[in-house]
Amino acid sequence: MAARYELIADDLREGIISGAYPVGSQLPSEAELARRHGAARGTVRQAVAVLAAEGLVGSRQGARRIVLGAARSQSFAELHSFAQWARAGGHRFGGQVIEQRRRPASAAESARLGGGEVLEVLRLRTLEGEPVLVERTVYAAWVAPAVEALPADCESVTQALYDTTGLVCAYGEHLIDAVAAGAQDARLLGVRRGSPLLRQRRTTTTQEGRPVESSDDRYRAGSVAFSIRNSIGANPLVRQAIDLRSAPGEHMFES
């Protein structure tokens, strides 16, 4: 059963998406929301924090929050898988393995994942029944058997690995850029070849720093936005120049 703050967040999110709370308007105050939902102000504060992490509401104006937009966005404030983010946002989601194989690790993969054999998985993700994401994930050898044991249509690999092995992906490093859709991406996502895709390259590790996976995730344009919040005191972002003369990176299962 969902926690009370999640139910309140769901109600507020629906109001934002439906236009009951238009962009630029103010949410009701915490006191008003607490009365409306019969909940403590601390519970309401948790619910509003969820919306802030999703990029739907902004900083306070007096005692109220400003509605920033109704776009589906994923925050980097916390480490969540695609399925965890989609479930938290109340979205209908799915996943399907397209190809899967074991092979020797490349030099770059050996540096990231520890070498030896790796498991390479091509997975298509859907949101509200539409294909939105192609994941090309390489798993370290030690976690490969647990991933292979999962059904091809497993909705959340992260949750399934936690349920079956207790594995927790605690740390993540993300690199975001844009790429053109190749033939395989275009076919899977239902777009024209050469269409722009948002790419997120990520590497995740356990609490102890043991590498779990390295992935190249490609989102169809307009399907999702990423929300990153920083301040003078805390800035989680690093701006990095890209050498345009170099290759854009490794491509797995590309045709």
N, C-alpha and C positions, 0 to 999 in steps of 0.2 A: 504494500500500500504506500502511496506517495506521502511524503512528509507534508505537514500543514503549509509550510512556506512555499513548497513546490506547487501546491494547488492554488495558492494566492498568486504566485508568479504566472501560472498558466492562465488565470483569469485576466490578469493585467496584460499579458502578452496578446491574448485574443482581442482585448480592447484596442490595443495599438494596431494590430494587423487589420482589424475591421474598420478602423478609422474613428472609433469612438473617442480615442485620444489621438488627434492629428499631430503630425510633425510640427514641432515648435510650441505645442501646448504644454501645460503643466499637469503632471499627475496629481491626484488628491494628496494631501499631506499624510504623513505616517499616522497621525491621530485619526484622521477621517477614515483611512483604510482599515485601521485597527477596529474602529467601530463598525464599519461596513461588514467586515469578515468575522467579527467576534473573536479577534486574536490579539495577542500581546504585541506591543510596538516592536519588540525585538524580533518577533516572527515576521512582521511586515518588513522590517529592515532587511532581513535575510532575503525575502522575496524580491525586493527592489534591487538588491545587490546582484541577484541572478540576471535581471534585465540589464543592469549596467555592464556586467561582464559580457553579455551578448551584443552590446553596442546599441540597444534599443532606447536607453535613457542616459542622460548626461548628468553633469554635476548639479548640485543643489542651486536653486534660486530662492533664497529665503528658506522656507521649510519644505519646498517642493522640488521634484525632479523634472527636468525638461525632456520631452520626447524627441529623440534624434531621428528616428526612422523606423520603418517596418521591415527592412531587409533582413534576410537570414544571415547572421554573422556569427563567426566563431572567434572567441577570445583566446589570446595566448597567456592570459593571467594564470590559467591552470592548465595542466596537461590532460587533455581529453582526446579519446579516439573519435573518429567520425561518428560511429554508432552512439557513443556516450553523449556527444554533443547533440545529435539528432534527437535522441530520446529525451534529453533534458529540455529541448525546445518544443516537444510535442509533435515532432514531424514523423511521418510514416517513412520508413527506410528499409533497405534491403541490401544484400550482397551476394555475389555469385563468383566462384572461382572459374576462370576461363582456361587457364593453363597452370600447371604446377610441375616442377622438376627439381631434382637434386643435381648439383654440379660442383666442380672445384671453384673455390673463391678466387676472384681476380685479385690483383695486387692491392687495389684501392679497398676492396671489400675485406681483405685480410687485415689491413690496417685499422679498419673500423670495427670489424666483428671478431677478429682473432684468428682468422685463417682456417685452413682445412676445407671441409665440404660445407656448402650452404644449401638452403632450400629457397628456391625462387618461385614466387607466386604472383600471377597476374589476376587481379580481382576487379570486377565492375561493381560500383556502388550506385544505388538509386535513392532518390528522395522524392516522396510523393508520387512514386511510380515512374519517374523520369530518370534516365541515366545521367549522372552528374559528375562522377569521379572514376578515374582509372587509377588503381593502385598497383604499382610494381614494387613488391616488397621482397627483400632478401633477409631471411632469418638465419641467425647463428646456428651452428650445428647442434648445440646442446638443447635448443628449444624446438628444433625441426620435427622430431617425432610427435610431440604434443600438437603441433600445428597440422601435421599430416592426418592425425586422428580426428580432426574436426570435420563436420559435414561441409560439402561444397557451398551450401547456401547459408552458412553460419552468419548470423546478423552482426555479431560483435565478437571478433577474435580476441580482443583485449579482455572482455568479460569472461569468455569461455576459458581462456588460459588461466585466469584467476580462479574460476570455479573448479577446474580440473587439476591444476598444479599449484595454485597459490601464488602464481607469478604476478608481480606488480611492476608495471613500467613506471618508474618514479621520476626519471629525468629525460628531457628531450631537447634536441638542438634542431632548429628550423632554418632553412634558407629558402626564401621566396623569390621567384622571378617569373617571367612570362616566356612561353615557348609556342611554336606553331604546331598544330596538330598534324601528326604523321598519318599514314594510311590506316594503321591499326587504331589509333586514337579516334580518328574521324569516324571509322566504322562503328566502334563501340559506343561513342557518345552521340552519334547521329548528327555530326556537323560536317562542314566542308573541309577537305584537306587544306591545311594552311591556316585554318581558323585559330585565333588566339586562345590559348589555355593558360590558366593560372597554375603554376607549378610550385609545389611545396616539397622540398627535399628534407627529410628528417631522419635522425638517428635517435633511438631510445635505449636507455639502460635501466638496470635495476637500481634499487637503493644503494647497493654496494658498488655500483659502477660497472657491472657486468653487461656487455653489449647484448641486446636482444634482437634488434632489427634495424635495417636501413631501408628507407622507402623513397620512391619517386612518385608523388601523388599529383595527378593532373585533373583540374576542375574545369568543367565546361563554363565558358564565359557567362556571367549573369546568374549563376546558380547559387553562389555563396560569396560572402565577403568576410575578410578577417578583420577583427577589431583589436587594436593595440593601443593601450593607454600608458602614457608616461608622464613624468613631471620633472621639475628641477632637481628634486632629491633622489628620484629613482628612474632610471632609463634602461629598460631591458633590451633595447635595440642597438644593433651595431650596423652602421651603414658601410657597405663594402663595395668597392669598385669591381667591375667585371672586365676581364681581358677579352675584348670582342674578337681577338684573333684566335683565341683558343676554342676548342670544341665545347659545346654546351653541356657536356657530361655524358655519362654512360647511358646507353639505351638498352633495356631488357625486353625481350619478346617483341621487338619492333620488326615490322615487315616493310 
